[in-house]
Amino acid sequence: MFILLLVFLVFIVFLLIKCVVIVKQAEVMIIERLGKYDRTLESGLNIIFPIIDVPRGIHWKVSKPTLSGTPMDVIEMRSKIDLRETAFDFPRQNVITKDNVSIAINALIYYQITNPKSAVYEIYNLPEAIEKLTQTTLRNIIGELDLDETLISRDTINGKLRTILDEATSKWGVKINRVELQDIIPPRDIQASMEKQMKAERDKRAAILEAEGNKKSAILEAEGIKEANINKAEGERQAAILQADGEAKAKIKVAEAEAEAIRLIVDAIAEKGDPERYLIAMRYIDTLKEMISGKDNKVVYMPYEATGVLSSLDSIKQMFNANK
């Protein structure tokens, strides 16, 4: 009898323990009563009725490391649903572009369960379903693009993939927040061709930049020579103007000095002589200096009116004698 009582007490304690369910923060639990959905347990302390209330187990695909270091996909049974945002590393897949180039793509998907009931009852193994849906959607999107468009359209592909996945998974109670393509790997021969093309393009840009630099340098050099010639010509012009102006002023000064000298001479001899005969005689004397050539002071030629010079000299002599 004591043993039966002890067993009964143990059973009661076991039932009491099973009545208490503690759910962690950001987690929920689906409870089924007699095989039918009853309620969703929120975080905190919850009371259920054992035997008739049973947590619904869900299949969940996860990747676990192996001894070789290669991750292996394993399906495990879970009783609680995590409501936090989850990052799903989409495995690398081979897809074919519009121009029939096979490339390898892997992506990272960030999703969050917003309706736990739908995530349990609307789809079997939610992570695997998202993976398969991503595979087919990505193949459709890449199949509409050429290789070059695929390599430069990451943001476009991410946007299209996120929109399609979010729309398709909304009935599963899942919100797709972000999709990021990690690697887009073309075949090796395509990579080699792309590297050659990039090298040729860089060489082309370098040659263009060098030619533009030489062109600008030649233009600047020509403009410099042009400005130098202009400045030189302007300087020579200014110098010629200043020189001509100086010579003109010098001639004016000489002429003024000669005029003043002649005036003084004329004033001096005006009372006792003929100034005109004096001036004519002085001109004849100057002309006679120009007719004398060489070191021997020989007269090259004698003008016909040479007697006029002699008479002028005689007149000057008479004027000076008269002044005495």
C-alpha contacts under 8 A as a table, 3 or more apart, distances in Angstrom:
res1	aa1	res2	aa2	distance
1	M	4	L	5.17
1	M	5	L	6.28
2	F	5	L	5.03
2	F	6	L	6.08
3	I	6	L	4.99
3	I	7	V	6.11
4	L	7	V	5.06
4	L	8	F	6.08
5	L	8	F	4.99
5	L	9	L	6.16
6	L	9	L	5.10
6	L	10	V	6.17
7	V	10	V	5.08
7	V	11	F	6.11
8	F	11	F	5.02
8	F	12	I	6.18
9	L	12	I	5.01
9	L	13	V	6.20
10	V	13	V	5.12
10	V	14	F	6.08
11	F	14	F	4.97
11	F	15	L	6.15
12	I	15	L	5.06
12	I	16	L	6.16
13	V	16	L	4.99
13	V	17	I	6.13
14	F	17	I	5.10
14	F	18	K	6.16
15	L	18	K	4.94
15	L	19	C	6.07
15	L	50	P	6.38
16	L	19	C	4.98
16	L	20	V	6.79
17	I	20	V	5.56
18	K	21	V	7.05
18	K	48	I	7.66
18	K	49	F	7.78
18	K	50	P	5.94
19	C	47	I	5.29
19	C	48	I	4.85
19	C	49	F	5.59
19	C	50	P	5.85
20	V	45	L	7.03
20	V	46	N	5.92
20	V	47	I	4.94
20	V	48	I	6.57
21	V	45	L	6.04
21	V	46	N	5.08
21	V	47	I	6.12
21	V	48	I	7.24
22	I	43	S	7.19
22	I	44	G	5.54
22	I	45	L	4.71
22	I	46	N	6.10
23	V	27	E	6.42
23	V	28	V	6.53
23	V	29	M	7.34
23	V	41	L	7.40
23	V	42	E	6.62
23	V	43	S	4.53
23	V	44	G	5.14
23	V	45	L	6.59
23	V	46	N	7.60
24	K	27	E	5.59
24	K	28	V	7.78
24	K	43	S	5.15
24	K	44	G	6.28
25	Q	43	S	5.11
25	Q	44	G	7.21
26	A	43	S	6.77
26	A	82	D	6.22
26	A	83	L	5.31
26	A	84	R	6.25
27	E	42	E	7.02
27	E	43	S	6.10
27	E	80	K	6.43
27	E	81	I	5.50
27	E	82	D	4.69
27	E	83	L	5.62
27	E	84	R	7.99
28	V	40	T	6.58
28	V	41	L	5.49
28	V	42	E	5.05
28	V	43	S	6.23
28	V	80	K	5.73
28	V	81	I	5.36
28	V	82	D	6.86
28	V	83	L	7.47
28	V	116	P	7.52
29	M	40	T	5.61
29	M	41	L	5.00
29	M	42	E	6.96
29	M	55	P	6.67
29	M	56	R	7.57
29	M	79	S	6.46
29	M	80	K	4.82
29	M	81	I	6.22
30	I	37	Y	7.48
30	I	38	D	7.86
30	I	39	R	6.33
30	I	40	T	4.73
30	I	41	L	6.39
30	I	55	P	5.68
30	I	56	R	5.46
30	I	79	S	7.60
30	I	80	K	7.41
30	I	116	P	7.72
30	I	117	K	7.11
31	I	37	Y	6.25
31	I	38	D	5.66
31	I	39	R	5.46
31	I	40	T	6.02
31	I	41	L	7.17
31	I	53	D	6.24
31	I	54	V	5.60
31	I	55	P	4.53
31	I	56	R	5.82
32	E	35	G	5.38
32	E	36	K	4.91
32	E	37	Y	4.35
32	E	38	D	5.01
32	E	39	R	7.13
32	E	53	D	5.63
32	E	54	V	5.33
32	E	55	P	6.14
32	E	56	R	6.24
33	R	36	K	5.27
33	R	37	Y	6.33
33	R	38	D	5.62
33	R	52	I	5.35
33	R	53	D	4.50
33	R	54	V	6.37
34	L	52	I	5.37
34	L	53	D	6.68
34	L	54	V	7.77
35	G	54	V	7.93
40	T	117	K	7.67
41	L	46	N	6.84
42	E	46	N	7.88
48	I	53	D	6.16
49	F	52	I	6.08
49	F	53	D	5.28
50	P	53	D	5.41
50	P	54	V	7.03
51	I	54	V	6.67
55	P	79	S	6.14
56	R	79	S	6.00
57	G	77	M	6.02
57	G	78	R	5.36
57	G	79	S	4.57
57	G	80	K	7.76
58	I	77	M	5.56
58	I	78	R	5.22
58	I	79	S	6.23
58	I	120	V	6.57
58	I	124	Y	7.92
58	I	125	N	7.15
59	H	75	I	6.35
59	H	76	E	5.79
59	H	77	M	4.83
59	H	78	R	6.38
59	H	124	Y	7.03
59	H	125	N	5.04
59	H	126	L	7.92
60	W	75	I	5.44
60	W	76	E	5.43
60	W	77	M	6.23
60	W	78	R	6.84
60	W	125	N	5.27
60	W	126	L	6.80
60	W	127	P	6.55
60	W	128	E	7.84
61	K	73	D	6.60
61	K	74	V	5.69
61	K	75	I	4.36
61	K	76	E	6.44
61	K	125	N	6.65
61	K	126	L	7.87
61	K	127	P	5.84
61	K	128	E	6.13
62	V	73	D	5.59
62	V	74	V	5.36
62	V	75	I	6.20
62	V	76	E	7.42
62	V	127	P	7.96
63	S	71	P	5.80
63	S	72	M	5.31
63	S	73	D	4.37
63	S	74	V	6.00
64	K	71	P	5.26
64	K	72	M	5.36
64	K	73	D	6.36
64	K	74	V	6.92
65	P	68	S	7.99
65	P	69	G	5.80
65	P	70	T	5.93
65	P	71	P	4.21
65	P	72	M	6.11
66	T	69	G	5.24
66	T	70	T	5.76
66	T	71	P	5.87
66	T	72	M	6.63
67	L	70	T	7.61
78	R	81	I	7.53
81	I	116	P	6.97
82	D	113	I	7.62
83	L	112	Q	6.34
83	L	113	I	5.45
83	L	114	T	7.04
84	R	112	Q	6.09
84	R	113	I	7.41
85	E	110	Y	6.55
85	E	111	Y	5.60
85	E	112	Q	4.47
85	E	113	I	7.54
86	T	110	Y	5.57
86	T	111	Y	5.45
86	T	112	Q	6.07
87	A	108	L	6.73
87	A	109	I	5.65
87	A	110	Y	4.51
87	A	111	Y	6.60
88	F	108	L	5.81
88	F	109	I	5.02
88	F	110	Y	6.21
88	F	111	Y	7.68
88	F	127	P	7.86
89	D	106	N	7.85
89	D	107	A	6.35
89	D	108	L	4.74
89	D	109	I	6.44
90	F	106	N	5.77
90	F	107	A	5.01
90	F	108	L	5.58
90	F	109	I	6.91
90	F	131	E	6.57
91	P	106	N	5.50
91	P	107	A	7.10
92	R	104	A	6.20
92	R	105	I	5.26
92	R	106	N	4.14
92	R	107	A	7.46
93	Q	104	A	5.37
93	Q	105	I	5.37
93	Q	106	N	6.22
93	Q	135	Q	7.49
94	N	102	S	6.37
94	N	103	I	5.53
94	N	104	A	4.42
94	N	105	I	6.43
95	V	102	S	5.61
95	V	103	I	5.56
95	V	104	A	6.31
95	V	105	I	7.33
95	V	138	L	7.90
95	V	139	R	5.65
95	V	142	I	7.06
95	V	143	G	7.71
96	I	99	D	7.95
96	I	100	N	5.66
96	I	101	V	5.41
96	I	102	S	4.43
96	I	103	I	6.26
96	I	139	R	7.15
96	I	142	I	6.83
96	I	143	G	6.00
97	T	100	N	5.23
97	T	101	V	5.32
97	T	102	S	6.53
97	T	103	I	7.56
97	T	142	I	5.37
97	T	143	G	4.60
97	T	144	E	6.85
97	T	145	L	5.86
97	T	146	D	5.55
97	T	147	L	6.03
97	T	150	T	7.91
98	K	101	V	7.45
98	K	142	I	7.20
98	K	143	G	4.84
98	K	144	E	5.43
98	K	145	L	5.23
98	K	146	D	4.93
98	K	147	L	7.41
99	D	145	L	7.88
99	D	146	D	5.49
99	D	147	L	6.89
101	V	147	L	6.89
101	V	186	P	7.62
101	V	187	P	8.00
102	S	186	P	6.78
102	S	187	P	6.99
103	I	184	I	6.71
103	I	185	I	5.52
103	I	186	P	4.54
103	I	187	P	6.42
104	A	183	D	7.60
104	A	184	I	5.82
104	A	185	I	5.04
104	A	186	P	6.54
105	I	181	L	7.25
105	I	182	Q	7.39
105	I	183	D	5.55
105	I	184	I	4.82
105	I	185	I	6.51
106	N	181	L	6.16
106	N	182	Q	5.76
106	N	183	D	5.74
106	N	184	I	7.26
107	A	179	V	7.01
107	A	180	E	5.57
107	A	181	L	4.29
107	A	182	Q	5.20
107	A	183	D	7.35
108	L	179	V	5.84
108	L	180	E	5.16
108	L	181	L	6.36
108	L	182	Q	6.85
109	I	176	I	7.45
109	I	177	N	7.89
109	I	178	R	6.03
109	I	179	V	4.68
109	I	180	E	6.55
110	Y	176	I	6.12
110	Y	177	N	5.57
110	Y	178	R	5.17
110	Y	179	V	6.38
111	Y	174	V	6.73
111	Y	175	K	5.55
111	Y	176	I	4.39
111	Y	177	N	5.53
111	Y	178	R	7.25
112	Q	174	V	5.67
112	Q	175	K	5.25
112	Q	176	I	6.61
112	Q	177	N	7.44
113	I	116	P	6.35
113	I	119	A	7.08
113	I	173	G	5.84
113	I	174	V	4.48
113	I	175	K	6.28
114	T	173	G	5.30
114	T	174	V	5.56
114	T	175	K	6.60
115	N	118	S	5.55
115	N	119	A	6.32
115	N	172	W	7.55
115	N	173	G	4.28
115	N	174	V	6.85
116	P	119	A	4.96
116	P	120	V	6.29
116	P	173	G	6.54
117	K	120	V	5.30
117	K	121	Y	6.12
117	K	122	E	7.94
117	K	173	G	7.59
118	S	121	Y	5.22
118	S	122	E	5.01
118	S	123	I	7.50
118	S	171	K	6.93
118	S	172	W	5.05
118	S	173	G	5.10
119	A	122	E	5.87
119	A	123	I	6.17
119	A	126	L	6.81
119	A	172	W	4.92
119	A	173	G	5.31
119	A	174	V	7.05
120	V	123	I	6.27
120	V	124	Y	7.08
121	Y	124	Y	7.45
122	E	171	K	7.28
122	E	172	W	5.56
123	I	126	L	6.08
123	I	129	A	7.53
123	I	172	W	6.35
124	Y	129	A	7.37
125	N	128	E	5.66
125	N	129	A	6.29
126	L	129	A	5.06
126	L	130	I	6.23
127	P	130	I	5.17
127	P	131	E	6.23
128	E	131	E	4.98
128	E	132	K	6.22
129	A	132	K	5.25
129	A	133	L	6.10
130	I	133	L	5.11
130	I	134	T	6.01
130	I	165	L	7.95
130	I	169	T	7.80
131	E	134	T	5.10
131	E	135	Q	6.27
132	K	135	Q	5.10
132	K	136	T	6.50
133	L	136	T	5.44
133	L	137	T	6.08
133	L	165	L	7.37
134	T	137	T	5.14
134	T	138	L	5.83
134	T	161	L	7.69
134	T	165	L	7.09
135	Q	138	L	5.32
135	Q	139	R	6.24
136	T	139	R	5.20
136	T	140	N	6.34
137	T	140	N	5.17
137	T	141	I	6.28
137	T	161	L	6.86
137	T	164	I	7.57
137	T	165	L	7.89
138	L	141	I	5.13
138	L	142	I	6.04
138	L	161	L	6.80
139	R	142	I	5.29
139	R	143	G	5.87
140	N	143	G	5.14
140	N	144	E	6.73
141	I	144	E	5.56
141	I	145	L	7.11
141	I	157	I	7.12
141	I	160	K	7.79
141	I	161	L	7.72
142	I	145	L	5.28
142	I	146	D	7.79
142	I	150	T	6.87
142	I	157	I	7.98
143	G	146	D	7.78
145	L	149	E	5.82
145	L	150	T	5.95
146	D	149	E	5.17
146	D	150	T	6.10
147	L	150	T	5.03
147	L	151	L	6.29
148	D	151	L	5.27
148	D	152	I	6.49
149	E	152	I	5.37
149	E	153	S	5.73
150	T	153	S	5.23
150	T	154	R	6.86
150	T	157	I	7.90
151	L	154	R	6.77
151	L	184	I	7.08
153	S	156	T	5.17
153	S	157	I	6.13
154	R	157	I	5.16
154	R	158	N	6.00
154	R	181	L	6.76
155	D	158	N	5.02
155	D	159	G	6.09
156	T	159	G	5.16
156	T	160	K	6.21
157	I	160	K	5.22
157	I	161	L	5.95
158	N	161	L	5.21
158	N	162	R	6.02
158	N	178	R	7.90
158	N	179	V	5.48
158	N	180	E	5.91
158	N	181	L	6.73
159	G	162	R	5.25
159	G	163	T	6.17
159	G	179	V	7.52
160	K	163	T	5.22
160	K	164	I	6.20
161	L	164	I	5.32
161	L	165	L	6.03
161	L	179	V	7.01
162	R	165	L	5.22
162	R	166	D	5.85
162	R	176	I	6.44
162	R	177	N	7.40
162	R	178	R	6.32
162	R	179	V	5.66
163	T	166	D	5.22
163	T	167	E	6.16
164	I	167	E	5.24
164	I	168	A	6.15
165	L	168	A	5.10
165	L	169	T	5.94
165	L	176	I	6.70
166	D	169	T	5.33
166	D	170	S	5.95
166	D	174	V	7.52
166	D	175	K	5.91
166	D	176	I	4.94
166	D	177	N	7.90
167	E	170	S	5.46
168	A	171	K	7.01
169	T	172	W	5.09
169	T	173	G	6.77
169	T	174	V	5.57
169	T	175	K	7.06
169	T	176	I	7.78
170	S	173	G	5.31
170	S	174	V	5.42
170	S	175	K	6.41
171	K	174	V	7.41
176	I	179	V	7.74
181	L	184	I	7.56
186	P	190	I	6.16
186	P	191	Q	6.21
187	P	190	I	5.29
187	P	191	Q	6.21
188	R	191	Q	4.92
188	R	192	A	6.15
189	D	192	A	5.08
189	D	193	S	6.26
190	I	193	S	5.06
190	I	194	M	6.06
191	Q	194	M	4.99
191	Q	195	E	6.10
192	A	195	E	5.11
192	A	196	K	6.29
193	S	196	K	5.11
193	S	197	Q	6.11
194	M	197	Q	4.94
194	M	198	M	6.00
195	E	198	M	5.03
195	E	199	K	6.06
196	K	199	K	5.04
196	K	200	A	6.08
197	Q	200	A	5.07
197	Q	201	E	6.05
198	M	201	E	4.97
198	M	202	R	6.10
199	K	202	R	5.08
199	K	203	D	6.12
200	A	203	D	5.06
200	A	204	K	6.04
201	E	204	K	4.96
201	E	205	R	6.18
202	R	205	R	5.10
202	R	206	A	6.06
203	D	206	A	4.99
203	D	207	A	6.08
204	K	207	A	5.11
204	K	208	I	6.14
205	R	208	I	5.02
205	R	209	L	6.04
206	A	209	L	5.10
206	A	210	E	6.04
207	A	210	E	5.03
207	A	211	A	6.05
208	I	211	A	5.08
208	I	212	E	6.07
209	L	212	E	5.04
209	L	213	G	6.02
210	E	213	G	4.98
210	E	214	N	6.15
211	A	214	N	5.07
211	A	215	K	6.03
212	E	215	K	4.96
212	E	216	K	6.11
213	G	216	K	5.19
213	G	217	S	6.01
214	N	217	S	4.94
214	N	218	A	6.04
215	K	218	A	5.14
215	K	219	I	6.13
216	K	219	I	4.99
216	K	220	L	6.03
217	S	220	L	5.14
217	S	221	E	6.01
218	A	221	E	5.00
218	A	222	A	6.03
219	I	222	A	5.12
219	I	223	E	6.06
220	L	223	E	5.01
220	L	224	G	6.00
221	E	224	G	4.97
221	E	225	I	6.20
222	A	225	I	5.08
222	A	226	K	6.02
223	E	226	K	4.95
223	E	227	E	6.06
224	G	227	E	5.15
224	G	228	A	6.03
225	I	228	A	4.96
225	I	229	N	6.08
226	K	229	N	5.17
226	K	230	I	6.09
227	E	230	I	4.96
227	E	231	N	5.99
228	A	231	N	5.08
228	A	232	K	5.96
229	N	232	K	4.92
229	N	233	A	5.97
230	I	233	A	5.14
230	I	234	E	5.97
231	N	234	E	4.99
231	N	235	G	5.98
232	K	235	G	5.02
232	K	236	E	6.13
233	A	236	E	5.02
233	A	237	R	6.00
234	E	237	R	5.01
234	E	238	Q	6.10
235	G	238	Q	5.10
235	G	239	A	6.01
236	E	239	A	4.93
236	E	240	A	6.00
237	R	240	A	5.07
237	R	241	I	6.06
238	Q	241	I	5.01
238	Q	242	L	6.05
239	A	242	L	5.06
239	A	243	Q	5.92
240	A	243	Q	4.96
240	A	244	A	5.90
241	I	244	A	5.14
241	I	245	D	5.94
242	L	245	D	4.95
242	L	246	G	5.97
243	Q	246	G	4.97
243	Q	247	E	6.08
244	A	247	E	5.06
244	A	248	A	5.98
245	D	248	A	5.07
245	D	249	K	6.11
246	G	249	K	5.08
246	G	250	A	5.96
247	E	250	A	4.88
247	E	251	K	6.06
248	A	251	K	5.13
248	A	252	I	6.13
249	K	252	I	4.93
249	K	253	K	6.07
250	A	253	K	5.02
250	A	254	V	6.11
251	K	254	V	4.95
251	K	255	A	5.91
252	I	255	A	5.02
252	I	256	E	5.94
253	K	256	E	4.99
253	K	257	A	6.02
254	V	257	A	4.98
254	V	258	E	6.09
255	A	258	E	5.03
255	A	259	A	5.94
256	E	259	A	4.97
256	E	260	E	6.04
257	A	260	E	5.05
257	A	261	A	6.09
258	E	261	A	4.93
258	E	262	I	5.99
259	A	262	I	5.08
259	A	263	R	6.00
260	E	263	R	4.96
260	E	264	L	6.14
261	A	264	L	5.14
261	A	265	I	6.15
262	I	265	I	4.99
262	I	266	V	5.87
263	R	266	V	5.02
263	R	267	D	6.00
264	L	267	D	5.06
264	L	268	A	6.08
265	I	268	A	4.94
265	I	269	I	6.19
266	V	269	I	5.33
266	V	270	A	5.42
266	V	275	P	5.54
267	D	270	A	5.24
267	D	271	E	7.67
268	A	271	E	7.18
269	I	272	K	5.51
269	I	273	G	5.33
269	I	274	D	7.12
269	I	275	P	6.54
269	I	319	M	7.68
270	A	273	G	5.62
270	A	274	D	6.39
270	A	275	P	6.12
272	K	319	M	6.93
272	K	322	A	7.33
272	K	323	N	7.30
273	G	319	M	5.83
274	D	277	R	5.56
274	D	278	Y	6.57
275	P	278	Y	5.01
275	P	279	L	6.22
276	E	279	L	5.19
276	E	280	I	6.18
277	R	280	I	5.16
277	R	281	A	6.11
277	R	312	S	6.52
277	R	315	S	7.53
278	Y	281	A	5.09
278	Y	282	M	6.24
278	Y	312	S	7.04
278	Y	315	S	7.66
278	Y	316	I	6.32
279	L	282	M	5.07
279	L	283	R	6.30
280	I	283	R	5.15
280	I	284	Y	6.27
280	I	312	S	7.38
281	A	284	Y	5.02
281	A	285	I	6.24
281	A	309	V	6.15
281	A	312	S	4.91
281	A	313	L	6.34
281	A	316	I	7.78
282	M	285	I	5.02
282	M	286	D	6.31
283	R	286	D	5.12
283	R	287	T	6.17
284	Y	287	T	5.02
284	Y	288	L	6.06
284	Y	309	V	5.87
285	I	288	L	4.97
285	I	289	K	6.42
285	I	309	V	7.45
286	D	289	K	5.19
286	D	290	E	6.72
287	T	290	E	5.22
287	T	291	M	6.52
288	L	291	M	5.07
288	L	292	I	6.60
289	K	292	I	5.45
290	E	293	S	7.41
291	M	299	V	5.85
291	M	300	V	5.77
291	M	301	Y	6.62
291	M	302	M	7.83
292	I	297	N	5.54
292	I	298	K	5.52
292	I	299	V	4.56
292	I	300	V	6.03
293	S	296	D	7.56
293	S	297	N	5.85
293	S	298	K	5.88
293	S	299	V	6.47
293	S	300	V	6.39
294	G	297	N	5.84
294	G	298	K	6.90
295	K	298	K	7.94
299	V	302	M	7.06
302	M	306	A	6.48
303	P	306	A	5.45
304	Y	307	T	7.82
305	E	308	G	5.42
305	E	309	V	7.22
306	A	309	V	5.22
306	A	310	L	6.68
307	T	310	L	5.07
307	T	311	S	6.18
308	G	311	S	5.10
308	G	312	S	6.07
309	V	312	S	5.00
309	V	313	L	6.24
310	L	313	L	5.10
310	L	314	D	6.25
311	S	314	D	4.95
311	S	315	S	6.18
312	S	315	S	4.98
312	S	316	I	6.28
313	L	316	I	5.08
313	L	317	K	6.20
314	D	317	K	5.05
314	D	318	Q	6.23
315	S	318	Q	5.06
315	S	319	M	6.25
316	I	319	M	5.06
316	I	320	F	6.27
317	K	320	F	5.29
317	K	321	N	6.16
318	Q	321	N	5.03
318	Q	322	A	6.02
319	M	322	A	5.01
319	M	323	N	6.24
320	F	323	N	5.04
320	F	324	K	6.42
321	N	324	K	5.18
